[in-house]
Every structure is written in C-alpha cells, then in structure tokens.
Amino acid sequence: MSSAGGVRFEADRLDDQAYLVEGDPSGMLRSVASASAQVRAAYRSAVENGVGRAGREGRPRAIVVAGVGASALVGDVIEALCRYGAPVPVVTVRGHRLPGWVGAADLVIAVSRSGRTEETVAVAAEAARRGCALAGAGTPDTPLSALVERAGGPYVPVGGATGVAGQPMATLWSLMVPPILVAAALGLVPAGESEFESVAKRLEDLAHRCRPSSESFINPGKTLAMELAGTLPVIWGTSPLAAVAAHRLAIRLNEDAGYPAIWGELPEAAHNQIVTFDGPLAGRDVFADPFADEPGEATRLRLFLLRDVEEHPQVTRSRMAAVRMAEDRGVPVSEILAEGVHPLDRLAALIGLCDYASVYLALGYGTDPASAAAATELQARISQ
C-alpha cells in the first residue's frame, strides 16, 4: 500500500474482479478496451465522409489543428509525424483565437468530440471568416459540424456516431484517425488502411494483456499503475511521438485519478527538469519506507521514460546519463520501450499501455476514473 494526499493505494483492489466492476460504474476500462474498434470505425467514417477531399486543392501553406484536451493532442501527433519529413508546418491552437498569420492559404482542422467545445467552435468560426480551408471531426448535428459543412469541408462523425460509444476521455483514437487521414490525403503522412489496421491489432493485443482478469504480476497496465502509485511522476518522451504519449499519460493521470504529473521531451527536459533530482522530493534515503503512512513521506519523484526506437544519438546519451543520475540520487526509474515499425504503431503501444495504467491507478486509490467533478464545476462557474 502507498498513500498520496491521505488516500491509500490498495494494490489488492486491482485483482478484485468484483471491485473493478463496482469501482468503475461508467465503464472506463471498457472504453479504453474499445480503442481498436475506435480506430476501425473512425477509419471507415473518414473514408465514407470524403476526408480525401482535403487534398484536391493541393497542399496548404500550413495546417492548424484546433482543439483542447485530448483533441489538441491530435495536433501534436500530426506535428510529430510531419516534423522532419514534410514541407508543411503544423500548429496546434488550444484557445479561442487563431494566430494572426493564418489565412486563406491555410487548412484548419477543428477537432471536438462533443462538437460544442467553446474554444474550438470559436476558432472554426474565425477560420471560416478568414477564408481558410476547413475540416473537422466530432459529433454530427452540432455547431462545429454546421460550420465545417457550410465552409464546404469534410466533417467526420466520430465516437457514438460511428457506433463506438465510450467515455470522452478514452476516445482519443476516434478523434485522431480522421485528421491523420487528412494529412495523408495531402501527401504529408504515410498512413492508410494497412497502417491503421496494424494499429488496431496492436491495441487489441494490449487490451488482452491488460484485461481486468489478468493478474497484476503479468498485467503491464496494473504493473505500471503500481509503479506510479505514491510517486510524483516525471514522464519524459525520447522522441516527438513519445513526448505526445508522455503528455497523454500526464493528462490521463490528472483526469482519471486526480493525480499530478510532470511531463517533458528529451533533450529539453534534461536541461531543466533534471534539477528536480536534487530537490526536496528526490528519494535520497535508500532506507526510507516508500509506503510510509505520512503522505509527505510516500510522495517521491519517479522517472518514467517513454522510449522510441527513433531516438537522436544525442538524446540516447541524455537518456542514459539521466538514468545514471536518477539512480545515483535514489530516484527510481521505469523505462517503457515502444514496439512496432510504423510511428503510429509505436504511438499506440505507448498510449494504449498508459491509458490502462491511469485507470488502474484511479481504481487502486478507490477513485471513479470517470469522475471529473472539478472540471465540471469550473465549466459551470465560467458559464455563469
């Protein structure tokens, strides 16, 4: 057992099948397990709704992805896929306004599962006024779908509209597939049916290995949850795509378990976050009880490295040096290596595992992973 904020993490809960059902009334684990179905359904929906039209007018000057939360991660994924091999810059907007330079020569992809996200709808409306090409993904018959359709762009229904329901926090793949196919239609990303089918199969394999009935000692999702428990996670990605997975894990920890986390990308994180290894939360005392009753005694840094085979040689050097420094200072290290050849395959390997771990962490703390009371309260206060 470990404690954080006065709430105890009970590892035994993760192998209690009755508890896993009772503690997850909204079916977050089932939603995470639907990732492969999301990929296949979103691919079909994108093709059927003419996502290939995005490439008929030629390549835009730039691609702007508008979204918040998981929707914004879609832009980060496309940027990572395009960063070193595509002649078109990709920018993500996580707010209400477009950058001043965006105009008629640019493509704006608006992503919102609900189709009603205030910030995303505002950006889409501004893009339409400026004469930008517009594409979108989200729930149909919403303000966002109406904006995109009036602008003559493709709009891809996702989520429950494609026959795959689930918790909004666990529907990243539904949101991600259509915009990536837009980039593929523009010749920027090598991604088609075979690549997405490979992603779906990898997510199916993870669903099998991380299923609730699989015991903790052989279940990688439960194992990672137990490594996260009682720590302040410092999560680093060793490539642009792995950094997206690190960001995703930090977000899921926040949303599923109400759990704080720090994330970054090497080599930049090695220039600033490395200093925390000498700070007050570094686990210097090797004889200290990691499961002490006092929260302050149990909360210690732990470094989580999400590794990609496509590491720059200097990043590899930074990673290895950071691991040695962490170990010298008593900071535990967990390393997760992405599997797969295609970048999307490797991204699926990392995100899929991390999504399970965050849900299991919440359940280990006795938290409903679908509860987002603070976020709901904030939106209510803003709308008053």
C-alpha positions as CSV (number, residue, x, y, z in Angstrom):
1,M,0.0,0.0,0.0
2,S,1.1,3.6,-0.6
3,S,-0.5,6.9,0.2
4,A,-1.0,10.2,-1.6
5,G,-2.9,13.1,-0.3
6,G,-4.1,11.0,2.6
7,V,-5.8,8.4,0.3
8,R,-4.3,5.0,0.3
9,F,-3.5,3.0,-2.8
10,E,-4.6,-0.6,-2.4
11,A,-2.8,-2.9,-4.9
12,D,-5.1,-5.8,-4.0
13,R,-8.0,-3.9,-5.5
14,L,-6.6,-4.4,-8.9
15,D,-7.1,-8.2,-8.8
16,D,-10.5,-8.0,-7.2
17,Q,-12.9,-8.5,-10.1
18,A,-16.0,-7.5,-8.2
19,Y,-14.3,-4.3,-7.1
20,L,-13.1,-3.4,-10.6
21,V,-16.8,-3.6,-11.8
22,E,-18.2,-1.7,-8.8
23,G,-15.4,0.9,-8.7
24,D,-15.8,1.7,-12.4
25,P,-19.5,2.3,-12.8
26,S,-19.1,4.3,-16.0
27,G,-17.1,1.6,-17.7
28,M,-13.8,3.4,-18.2
29,L,-11.9,0.2,-18.6
30,R,-14.4,-0.9,-21.3
31,S,-13.9,2.4,-23.1
32,V,-10.1,2.0,-23.0
33,A,-10.5,-1.5,-24.4
34,S,-12.6,-0.1,-27.3
35,A,-9.6,1.6,-28.8
36,S,-9.1,-0.9,-31.6
37,A,-12.8,-0.6,-32.5
38,Q,-12.5,3.2,-32.4
39,V,-9.6,3.0,-35.0
40,R,-11.6,0.8,-37.4
41,A,-14.8,2.7,-37.0
42,A,-13.2,6.1,-37.4
43,Y,-11.3,5.0,-40.5
44,R,-14.5,3.8,-42.1
45,S,-16.3,7.0,-41.2
46,A,-13.4,9.2,-42.5
47,V,-13.4,7.4,-45.9
48,E,-17.2,7.4,-46.2
49,N,-17.4,11.1,-45.4
50,G,-14.9,12.2,-48.1
51,V,-11.8,13.1,-46.0
52,G,-9.8,12.7,-49.2
53,R,-11.3,15.9,-50.5
54,A,-8.9,17.8,-48.3
55,G,-6.2,17.2,-50.8
56,R,-7.9,18.2,-54.0
57,E,-6.9,21.9,-53.9
58,G,-3.2,21.0,-53.3
59,R,-1.2,21.4,-50.2
60,P,-1.9,24.3,-47.8
61,R,0.7,26.7,-46.6
62,A,0.2,25.4,-43.1
63,I,-2.1,23.1,-41.1
64,V,-3.7,24.4,-37.9
65,V,-5.3,22.0,-35.6
66,A,-7.8,23.5,-33.2
67,G,-8.8,21.6,-30.0
68,V,-8.4,21.4,-26.3
69,G,-7.6,18.4,-24.1
70,A,-7.4,15.1,-26.0
71,S,-8.4,16.9,-29.2
72,A,-5.4,19.1,-29.0
73,L,-3.1,16.0,-28.8
74,V,-4.3,15.2,-32.3
75,G,-2.4,18.3,-33.5
76,D,0.7,17.3,-31.5
77,V,0.6,13.8,-33.2
78,I,0.3,15.3,-36.7
79,E,3.1,17.7,-35.9
80,A,5.3,14.9,-34.7
81,L,4.6,12.8,-37.7
82,C,5.4,15.7,-40.1
83,R,8.2,17.4,-38.2
84,Y,11.2,16.1,-40.1
85,G,9.8,14.9,-43.4
86,A,7.0,17.2,-44.5
87,P,7.3,20.7,-46.1
88,V,4.2,22.0,-44.3
89,P,4.3,23.3,-40.7
90,V,1.7,22.1,-38.2
91,V,0.5,24.3,-35.4
92,T,-2.0,23.4,-32.6
93,V,-4.3,26.1,-31.2
94,R,-5.6,25.4,-27.6
95,G,-7.6,28.5,-27.2
96,H,-10.2,30.9,-28.6
97,R,-8.2,32.7,-31.3
98,L,-6.2,31.9,-34.4
99,P,-2.7,33.3,-34.8
100,G,-2.7,36.5,-36.9
101,W,-0.8,35.0,-39.8
102,V,-3.4,32.3,-40.5
103,G,-5.3,33.0,-43.7
104,A,-6.9,31.6,-46.9
105,A,-3.8,29.7,-47.9
106,D,-4.0,27.5,-44.7
107,L,-6.0,24.5,-43.6
108,V,-7.7,24.5,-40.2
109,I,-8.8,21.1,-38.8
110,A,-11.2,21.6,-35.9
111,V,-11.5,18.6,-33.5
112,S,-14.1,18.3,-30.7
113,R,-15.8,15.1,-29.6
114,S,-18.9,17.0,-28.5
115,G,-18.9,19.3,-31.5
116,R,-19.6,22.1,-29.0
117,T,-16.3,22.9,-27.3
118,E,-16.4,26.7,-26.9
119,E,-12.8,27.3,-27.9
120,T,-12.8,25.0,-30.9
121,V,-16.1,26.4,-32.3
122,A,-14.7,29.9,-31.9
123,V,-11.6,29.1,-33.8
124,A,-13.5,27.3,-36.6
125,A,-15.8,30.3,-37.0
126,E,-12.8,32.6,-37.2
127,A,-11.2,30.3,-39.8
128,A,-14.3,30.4,-41.9
129,R,-14.4,34.2,-41.8
130,R,-10.8,34.4,-42.9
131,G,-11.5,32.0,-45.8
132,C,-9.4,29.1,-44.6
133,A,-10.0,25.6,-45.9
134,L,-11.8,23.8,-43.1
135,A,-12.1,20.2,-42.0
136,G,-13.5,18.7,-38.8
137,A,-14.2,15.7,-36.6
138,G,-16.7,15.3,-33.8
139,T,-20.3,14.7,-33.1
140,P,-22.7,15.4,-36.0
141,D,-25.5,18.0,-36.0
142,T,-23.6,20.4,-33.8
143,P,-22.3,23.9,-34.1
144,L,-18.9,22.6,-35.2
145,S,-20.3,20.3,-37.9
146,A,-22.5,23.1,-39.2
147,L,-19.5,25.5,-39.5
148,V,-17.4,23.0,-41.4
149,E,-20.2,21.9,-43.7
150,R,-21.0,25.5,-44.6
151,A,-17.4,26.1,-45.4
152,G,-17.5,23.1,-47.8
153,G,-15.0,21.0,-45.9
154,P,-15.2,17.3,-44.9
155,Y,-16.7,16.6,-41.4
156,V,-16.2,13.2,-40.0
157,P,-18.7,11.9,-37.3
158,V,-16.8,10.1,-34.5
159,G,-17.5,8.5,-31.2
160,G,-21.0,7.2,-30.7
161,A,-21.9,8.5,-34.1
162,T,-19.7,5.7,-35.6
163,G,-21.3,3.0,-33.4
164,V,-18.5,3.0,-30.8
165,A,-19.6,4.6,-27.6
166,G,-17.4,5.3,-24.6
167,Q,-16.2,7.8,-22.0
168,P,-14.9,11.0,-23.7
169,M,-11.5,10.8,-22.0
170,A,-11.0,7.4,-23.6
171,T,-11.9,8.2,-27.2
172,L,-8.7,9.7,-28.4
173,W,-8.4,7.3,-31.3
174,S,-11.8,8.2,-32.7
175,L,-10.6,11.8,-32.8
176,M,-7.1,11.1,-34.1
177,V,-7.7,8.9,-37.2
178,P,-9.7,11.4,-39.4
179,P,-7.2,14.3,-39.1
180,I,-4.3,12.0,-39.7
181,L,-6.1,10.8,-42.9
182,V,-6.4,14.4,-43.9
183,A,-2.7,14.8,-43.6
184,A,-2.3,11.5,-45.6
185,A,-4.5,12.9,-48.3
186,L,-2.2,15.9,-48.6
187,G,0.8,13.5,-49.0
188,L,2.3,14.5,-45.7
189,V,1.9,11.3,-43.7
190,P,2.2,7.7,-44.9
191,A,-0.9,6.3,-43.3
192,G,-3.7,4.3,-44.9
193,E,-5.8,1.3,-44.2
194,S,-3.0,-1.2,-43.6
195,E,-1.3,1.1,-41.1
196,F,-4.5,1.7,-39.1
197,E,-5.3,-2.0,-39.2
198,S,-1.9,-2.7,-37.7
199,V,-2.6,0.0,-35.0
200,A,-6.0,-1.7,-34.3
201,K,-4.3,-5.1,-33.9
202,R,-1.7,-3.7,-31.5
203,L,-4.4,-2.1,-29.4
204,E,-6.3,-5.4,-29.4
205,D,-3.2,-7.2,-28.1
206,L,-2.8,-4.6,-25.3
207,A,-6.5,-5.0,-24.4
208,H,-5.9,-8.7,-24.0
209,R,-2.7,-8.3,-21.9
210,C,-4.2,-5.5,-19.7
211,R,-7.7,-7.0,-19.3
212,P,-9.1,-6.8,-15.7
213,S,-9.0,-10.6,-15.2
214,S,-5.2,-10.7,-15.9
215,E,-3.4,-10.6,-12.6
216,S,-1.1,-7.8,-11.6
217,F,2.2,-9.8,-11.9
218,I,1.6,-10.4,-15.6
219,N,-0.6,-7.4,-16.5
220,P,1.6,-4.5,-17.8
221,G,-1.1,-1.9,-17.1
222,K,-1.5,-2.9,-13.5
223,T,2.2,-3.1,-13.0
224,L,2.7,0.4,-14.4
225,A,-0.1,1.7,-12.1
226,M,1.7,0.2,-9.1
227,E,4.9,1.9,-10.1
228,L,3.1,5.2,-10.4
229,A,1.3,4.9,-7.0
230,G,2.8,7.1,-4.2
231,T,5.1,9.0,-6.6
232,L,5.3,12.3,-8.3
233,P,5.8,11.0,-11.8
234,V,8.3,12.8,-14.1
235,I,7.4,11.5,-17.5
236,W,9.8,12.0,-20.4
237,G,9.4,11.0,-24.1
238,T,12.6,10.4,-26.1
239,S,11.1,11.4,-29.4
240,P,8.4,13.8,-30.6
241,L,5.9,11.0,-30.7
242,A,7.0,9.5,-27.4
243,A,6.6,13.0,-25.9
244,V,3.0,13.1,-27.1
245,A,2.5,9.8,-25.2
246,A,4.1,11.4,-22.1
247,H,1.8,14.3,-22.3
248,R,-1.2,12.0,-22.8
249,L,-0.2,10.0,-19.7
250,A,0.1,13.2,-17.6
251,I,-3.4,14.3,-18.8
252,R,-4.9,10.9,-18.1
253,L,-3.4,10.8,-14.6
254,N,-4.9,14.2,-14.0
255,E,-8.3,13.3,-15.3
256,D,-8.7,9.7,-14.2
257,A,-7.1,9.7,-10.8
258,G,-6.9,13.4,-9.9
259,Y,-3.1,12.8,-9.9
260,P,-0.4,15.4,-10.6
261,A,2.4,14.6,-13.0
262,I,5.2,16.4,-14.8
263,W,6.0,15.6,-18.5
264,G,8.6,16.7,-21.0
265,E,10.6,15.7,-24.0
266,L,14.3,14.9,-24.2
267,P,16.7,16.6,-24.7
268,E,14.9,19.8,-23.4
269,A,13.7,18.2,-20.2
270,A,17.3,17.3,-19.3
271,H,18.1,21.0,-19.2
272,N,15.6,21.9,-16.6
273,Q,13.5,19.1,-15.0
274,I,16.7,17.1,-14.3
275,V,17.3,19.6,-11.4
276,T,14.4,18.2,-9.5
277,F,16.5,15.1,-8.9
278,D,18.4,17.3,-6.3
279,G,15.1,18.8,-4.9
280,P,13.1,18.0,-1.8
281,L,11.0,15.3,-3.4
282,A,14.0,13.2,-4.6
283,G,14.3,9.9,-2.8
284,R,17.7,10.3,-1.3
285,D,17.3,8.0,1.7
286,V,17.5,4.4,0.4
287,F,16.4,3.2,3.8
288,A,13.2,5.2,3.9
289,D,9.9,3.4,3.8
290,P,8.3,4.0,0.4
291,F,4.9,3.0,1.9
292,A,5.0,5.2,5.0
293,D,1.7,6.5,6.4
294,E,2.6,10.2,6.1
295,P,1.8,11.4,2.5
296,G,4.9,13.6,2.6
297,E,7.0,10.5,3.2
298,A,5.5,8.5,0.4
299,T,5.4,11.1,-2.3
300,R,8.8,10.9,-4.1
301,L,9.9,11.5,-7.6
302,R,9.9,8.6,-10.0
303,L,11.2,9.0,-13.6
304,F,9.2,7.3,-16.3
305,L,11.0,7.2,-19.7
306,L,8.8,6.5,-22.7
307,R,11.3,5.4,-25.3
308,D,11.1,5.4,-29.0
309,V,13.5,3.4,-31.3
310,E,13.8,6.7,-33.4
311,E,16.0,8.5,-30.8
312,H,18.6,11.0,-31.9
313,P,22.0,9.7,-30.8
314,Q,22.5,12.7,-28.5
315,V,19.1,12.0,-27.0
316,T,20.2,8.5,-26.3
317,R,23.2,9.9,-24.5
318,S,21.0,12.3,-22.5
319,R,18.7,9.4,-21.6
320,M,21.4,7.2,-20.4
321,A,23.1,9.9,-18.4
322,A,19.8,10.9,-16.8
323,V,19.1,7.3,-15.7
324,R,22.5,7.1,-14.0
325,M,21.9,10.5,-12.3
326,A,18.5,9.4,-11.1
327,E,19.8,6.1,-9.7
328,D,22.7,7.9,-8.0
329,R,20.2,10.1,-6.2
330,G,17.8,7.4,-5.2
331,V,15.1,8.3,-7.8
332,P,13.5,5.1,-9.2
333,V,13.3,4.8,-13.0
334,S,10.8,3.0,-15.1
335,E,11.5,2.6,-18.8
336,I,8.9,1.7,-21.4
337,L,10.0,0.9,-25.0
338,A,7.6,1.5,-27.8
339,E,7.1,-1.6,-30.0
340,G,6.4,-1.5,-33.7
341,V,7.8,-0.3,-37.0
342,H,5.4,2.4,-38.2
343,P,5.4,5.5,-36.0
344,L,1.6,5.1,-35.4
345,D,2.2,1.5,-34.2
346,R,4.7,2.7,-31.7
347,L,2.5,5.5,-30.5
348,A,-0.4,3.0,-30.0
349,A,1.9,0.8,-27.9
350,L,2.8,3.7,-25.6
351,I,-0.6,5.4,-25.3
352,G,-2.5,2.1,-25.0
353,L,-0.5,0.9,-22.1
354,C,-0.5,4.3,-20.4
355,D,-4.3,4.6,-20.7
356,Y,-4.8,1.3,-18.8
357,A,-2.3,2.3,-16.2
358,S,-4.0,5.6,-15.4
359,V,-7.4,3.9,-15.0
360,Y,-5.9,1.2,-12.8
361,L,-4.2,3.8,-10.7
362,A,-7.5,5.6,-10.1
363,L,-9.2,2.3,-9.1
364,G,-6.3,1.4,-6.8
365,Y,-7.0,4.7,-5.0
366,G,-10.7,4.0,-4.8
367,T,-11.4,6.8,-7.3
368,D,-14.1,6.6,-10.0
369,P,-11.9,7.2,-13.2
370,A,-14.9,8.9,-14.9
371,S,-15.4,11.4,-12.2
372,A,-14.4,14.9,-13.2
373,A,-16.2,17.0,-10.6
374,A,-13.6,19.8,-10.5
375,A,-13.7,20.2,-14.3
376,T,-17.5,20.2,-14.3
377,E,-17.6,22.8,-11.6
378,L,-15.1,25.0,-13.4
379,Q,-17.2,25.0,-16.6
380,A,-20.3,25.8,-14.6
381,R,-18.6,28.8,-12.9
382,I,-17.3,30.0,-16.3
383,S,-20.7,29.8,-17.9
384,Q,-22.4,31.8,-15.1
